[in-house]
Amino acid sequence: MRDTVFISDLHLLPERADTLELFIKFTREIAAQADCLYILGDFLELWWGDDEPAPGYQKMFDSLSELATNDKTDIYLMHGNRDFMIGNELAQRCHFIIIDDPYKITLQNRGALLMHGDTLCTDDIEYQKFRQMARNPAWQQQLLSKSLEERYQIAQSIRDNSKQSTSEKDEAIMDVNQNETDNVFIKNEIDLIIHGHTHRPMIHHKEVNGRNTTRVVLGDWHASGSYLRVNDNSGELKLQTYT
């Protein structure tokens, strides 16, 4: 029997101490009982290089290491639109494996595609241009050549601009594009997608090209925790709240 837990969009910050503590508790009470934990992007609100000492995160990082080494839970992390600079150094420090976006797995004896979800939001043209630039290895290397102080000034500027831009956009623009989502189902020959990013937790069912499909949207961790737990012996998919 294989037990898998999925989370996304925790947006952890040292200033949000209550959410950090909630996640640490989650690793001990929920994730420790699972075989695998998948973190599908935006685990951290800000991360601009593995040379960041990040003392405010240390207790949380230790909980990940404990989860992997003592509880023997495999941890997989996908980059989001906030923490795409997480690298192999932090992965080794916290004992998780960085996975591509998208990432295909077998779940309940069927193919499932894991995504952060931002690539499905194709109507947000401004963001897609930024994403293409920010995921360019040359751009990232140029950024890493700057001091931490300079990087955080750039990060704050990007964050402020993002908040301003988001406040001015129609809500529909920042949700997934249905045609793009249908094409992902068809192209990958799957009937299950699990993603985050939109902060609109829900399980959607739709027939796509003659196939019954399911799209699970994970919730964020602002008011409370949110996760999906899947057992290979159970066909039920249910989003759960953690407090």
C-alpha positions as CSV (number, residue, x, y, z in Angstrom):
1,M,0.0,0.0,0.0
2,R,1.5,3.3,-1.1
3,D,0.5,6.6,0.5
4,T,1.3,9.9,-1.2
5,V,0.7,13.4,0.0
6,F,0.6,16.5,-2.3
7,I,0.9,20.2,-1.2
8,S,1.6,23.5,-2.9
9,D,1.7,27.2,-2.4
10,L,2.8,27.4,1.2
11,H,4.6,30.7,0.5
12,L,6.7,30.2,3.6
13,L,8.4,33.3,5.1
14,P,10.2,33.7,8.5
15,E,7.8,36.6,9.1
16,R,4.9,34.1,8.9
17,A,6.0,32.1,11.9
18,D,2.5,30.6,12.4
19,T,2.6,29.0,8.9
20,L,6.2,27.8,9.4
21,E,5.1,26.1,12.7
22,L,2.0,24.6,11.0
23,F,4.2,23.1,8.3
24,I,6.6,21.6,10.8
25,K,3.6,20.1,12.7
26,F,2.3,18.8,9.3
27,T,5.6,17.0,8.6
28,R,5.4,15.1,11.9
29,E,1.6,14.4,11.9
30,I,0.7,13.9,8.3
31,A,3.8,13.6,6.0
32,A,5.6,11.3,8.3
33,Q,2.9,8.7,7.7
34,A,3.3,8.9,3.9
35,D,5.7,7.2,1.6
36,C,6.1,10.3,-0.6
37,L,5.6,14.0,-0.2
38,Y,5.3,16.1,-3.3
39,I,5.7,19.9,-3.0
40,L,4.3,21.4,-6.2
41,G,5.9,24.9,-6.2
42,D,5.9,28.1,-4.2
43,F,7.1,26.3,-1.1
44,L,9.0,29.5,-0.2
45,E,7.7,33.0,-0.8
46,L,11.2,34.2,-1.6
47,W,14.4,32.4,-2.4
48,W,17.2,34.0,-4.4
49,G,20.1,31.6,-4.1
50,D,21.3,28.7,-2.1
51,D,24.0,30.9,-0.5
52,E,21.3,32.5,1.6
53,P,22.0,31.5,5.3
54,A,18.3,31.7,6.0
55,P,18.4,31.4,9.8
56,G,14.7,32.0,10.0
57,Y,14.0,28.8,8.0
58,Q,16.4,26.6,9.8
59,K,13.9,24.8,12.1
60,M,11.7,24.2,9.1
61,F,14.6,22.9,7.0
62,D,15.5,20.6,9.9
63,S,12.0,19.2,9.8
64,L,12.4,18.2,6.2
65,S,15.7,16.5,6.9
66,E,14.1,14.6,9.8
67,L,11.2,13.6,7.6
68,A,13.5,12.2,4.9
69,T,16.1,10.5,7.1
70,N,14.1,9.4,10.2
71,D,10.7,8.9,8.8
72,K,11.9,7.6,5.5
73,T,9.5,9.8,3.5
74,D,10.7,10.5,-0.1
75,I,10.4,14.3,-0.7
76,Y,10.1,15.8,-4.2
77,L,10.0,19.5,-4.8
78,M,8.9,21.4,-8.0
79,H,9.8,25.0,-8.6
80,G,7.0,27.6,-8.5
81,N,6.8,31.2,-9.6
82,R,8.2,32.4,-6.3
83,D,11.0,29.9,-5.5
84,F,12.4,29.0,-8.9
85,M,16.0,29.8,-7.6
86,I,16.0,26.8,-5.2
87,G,19.0,24.7,-6.3
88,N,20.8,21.5,-5.6
89,E,22.7,22.8,-2.6
90,L,19.4,23.4,-0.7
91,A,18.0,20.1,-2.0
92,Q,21.0,18.3,-0.4
93,R,20.7,20.3,2.8
94,C,17.0,19.4,3.2
95,H,17.1,15.9,1.6
96,F,14.6,16.5,-1.2
97,I,14.8,15.9,-4.9
98,I,14.0,18.6,-7.4
99,I,11.6,17.5,-10.2
100,D,10.7,19.0,-13.5
101,D,7.5,20.8,-14.3
102,P,5.5,19.0,-15.6
103,Y,6.3,15.6,-14.0
104,K,4.5,12.4,-14.8
105,I,4.0,9.7,-12.2
106,T,1.8,6.6,-11.8
107,L,-0.9,7.1,-9.2
108,Q,-3.6,4.5,-8.4
109,N,-2.4,2.5,-11.4
110,R,-3.0,5.4,-13.9
111,G,-0.8,8.1,-15.3
112,A,-0.9,11.4,-13.5
113,L,0.7,14.7,-14.4
114,L,2.1,17.0,-11.7
115,M,2.4,20.7,-12.4
116,H,2.8,23.9,-10.6
117,G,0.0,25.2,-12.7
118,D,1.3,28.6,-13.9
119,T,2.0,27.3,-17.5
120,L,-1.8,26.6,-17.8
121,C,-2.6,30.3,-17.2
122,T,-1.8,31.3,-20.8
123,D,-4.2,34.3,-20.8
124,D,-1.8,36.0,-18.4
125,I,0.6,37.1,-21.2
126,E,2.5,39.5,-19.0
127,Y,3.3,36.7,-16.5
128,Q,4.2,34.2,-19.2
129,K,6.9,36.6,-20.6
130,F,8.3,37.0,-17.1
131,R,8.3,33.2,-16.6
132,Q,10.2,32.6,-19.8
133,M,12.9,35.2,-18.7
134,A,13.2,34.0,-15.1
135,R,13.5,30.3,-16.0
136,N,16.4,31.1,-18.4
137,P,19.6,29.6,-16.9
138,A,21.7,32.6,-18.3
139,W,19.4,35.1,-16.5
140,Q,19.6,33.1,-13.3
141,Q,23.4,32.9,-13.5
142,Q,23.6,36.7,-14.0
143,L,21.4,37.2,-11.0
144,L,23.5,34.8,-8.8
145,S,26.6,36.9,-9.7
146,K,25.2,39.8,-7.7
147,S,25.4,40.1,-4.0
148,L,22.6,38.8,-1.8
149,E,21.6,42.4,-0.9
150,E,21.3,43.3,-4.6
151,R,19.3,40.1,-5.3
152,Y,16.8,40.9,-2.5
153,Q,16.3,44.4,-3.8
154,I,15.5,43.0,-7.2
155,A,13.3,40.4,-5.6
156,Q,11.4,43.0,-3.7
157,S,10.9,45.1,-6.8
158,I,9.6,42.0,-8.7
159,R,7.3,41.1,-5.8
160,D,5.9,44.7,-5.6
161,N,5.3,44.9,-9.3
162,S,3.6,41.5,-9.3
163,K,1.3,42.6,-6.5
164,Q,0.4,45.8,-8.3
165,S,-0.1,43.9,-11.6
166,T,-2.2,41.3,-10.0
167,S,-4.5,43.8,-8.4
168,E,-5.2,45.3,-11.8
169,K,-5.9,42.1,-13.7
170,D,-9.3,40.4,-14.2
171,E,-9.6,37.3,-12.0
172,A,-10.3,35.1,-15.1
173,I,-6.9,36.0,-16.6
174,M,-5.1,34.5,-13.7
175,D,-6.9,31.2,-13.8
176,V,-6.1,28.3,-16.1
177,N,-7.0,28.5,-19.8
178,Q,-9.4,25.6,-20.4
179,N,-8.2,25.0,-24.0
180,E,-4.6,24.8,-22.8
181,T,-5.6,22.4,-20.0
182,D,-7.5,20.2,-22.4
183,N,-4.5,20.1,-24.7
184,V,-2.2,19.0,-21.8
185,F,-4.5,16.1,-21.1
186,I,-4.6,15.1,-24.7
187,K,-0.8,15.6,-25.4
188,N,0.2,13.5,-22.3
189,E,-2.5,10.9,-22.7
190,I,-3.5,11.1,-19.1
191,D,-6.7,11.6,-17.2
192,L,-5.4,13.2,-14.0
193,I,-3.6,16.5,-13.4
194,I,-2.6,17.8,-9.9
195,H,-1.5,21.4,-9.6
196,G,-1.5,24.5,-7.5
197,H,-0.7,28.2,-8.3
198,T,-4.2,29.6,-8.7
199,H,-5.1,29.3,-5.0
200,R,-8.5,28.0,-6.1
201,P,-8.8,24.5,-4.5
202,M,-11.2,22.3,-6.2
203,I,-11.6,19.0,-8.0
204,H,-12.8,19.4,-11.6
205,H,-14.2,16.6,-13.7
206,K,-14.6,17.0,-17.5
207,E,-14.7,14.8,-20.6
208,V,-11.8,15.7,-22.8
209,N,-11.5,14.1,-26.3
210,G,-13.7,11.1,-25.2
211,R,-11.7,10.6,-21.9
212,N,-13.1,11.3,-18.4
213,T,-10.5,13.6,-16.8
214,T,-9.9,14.9,-13.3
215,R,-8.0,18.1,-12.4
216,V,-7.1,18.6,-8.7
217,V,-6.2,22.1,-7.8
218,L,-4.4,22.3,-4.5
219,G,-5.1,25.0,-2.0
220,D,-2.7,27.6,-0.6
221,W,-1.5,27.8,3.1
222,H,-2.6,31.2,4.1
223,A,-5.7,30.7,6.4
224,S,-4.9,27.0,7.0
225,G,-3.0,24.1,5.5
226,S,-4.3,22.2,2.5
227,Y,-3.3,18.9,1.1
228,L,-4.3,15.9,-1.0
229,R,-3.6,12.4,0.3
230,V,-3.8,9.5,-2.1
231,N,-3.8,5.9,-1.2
232,D,-3.2,3.3,-3.9
233,N,-5.9,1.1,-2.5
234,S,-8.5,3.9,-2.5
235,G,-10.1,5.5,-5.6
236,E,-11.2,8.6,-3.7
237,L,-9.5,11.9,-4.3
238,K,-10.3,14.4,-1.5
239,L,-8.7,17.7,-0.6
240,Q,-8.2,18.1,3.1
241,T,-7.6,21.0,5.4
242,Y,-4.9,21.0,8.1
243,T,-4.9,23.3,11.1
